[in-house]
Amino acid sequence: MRFREKILRVNAIIFDIDGVLTDGLLGYGEKDEMKFFHVRDGHGIKMARRLGLKVGILSGRQAEANRRRSKELELDFFHEGKKDKKKAFEELLREQSLQASECAYLGDDMIDIPMLKACVLSAVTADAPAYMDEFCDFRTRAAGGRGAARELIDMVLMEKGLWEKAIGKYKEQG
C-alpha cells in the first residue's frame, strides 16, 4: 500500500509518552517525576480531535504528569503503566471500536515495535535508535518532545484534506 493511501485510512492516532510527547528525560522531585511536553504537540492533538480523529496515549510508565497532560488535552483514551503494550494495544482497539488498519502510531523504542508493525501508519521520532527504521513507515524530522507528534498530526490533516479547516479560524482572525 502506498504511503498516501495509508494516511487516508487513519482515523485514530496513538502516541507513546516518554521519548515521544516528552524528550524522554525524567526528573525526580520529592513527590513525582517532572516532565516537559511541547505546547505545539498539544495544540495539534486538540486540532485533530476537533476534526474528528480519535487521539490518545499508550504508555508503559505511570506518572501524575502524564495523567495531568492527558486531562488537559481531553484525550479519547489514555492507557498508562502498560508493560505489555501489545496486550494493552489490543484492549485499546476493542475499547475504542477501532481496527489497527485505521490507526497511526508514533513511538521511539523497541517496546513500540508491536504497535508499529500492526498499525496502518507507523512513525518513529527523529532521535529513535536507527534500528527502529525497519519497523516504521517514516521517521519524523523533530525529536521526541520537540514537535514530533505535531509533525505526524499535520501530515495526516494535510493528506486527509483537513488542513484548511484546521487553520481556517486562525487565518480569519488576522
Buried (B, 14 or more C-beta within 10 A) or exposed (E): EEEEEBBBBBBBBBBBBBBBBBBBEEEEEEEEBEBEBBEBBBEBBBBBBEBEBBBBBBBBBEBEBBEEBBEEBEBBBBBBEBEEBBEBBBBBBEEBEBBBBBBBBBBBBEBBBBBBBBBBBBBBBBBBEEEBEEBBBBBBEBBBBBBBBBBBBBBBBEBBEBBEBBEEEEEEEE
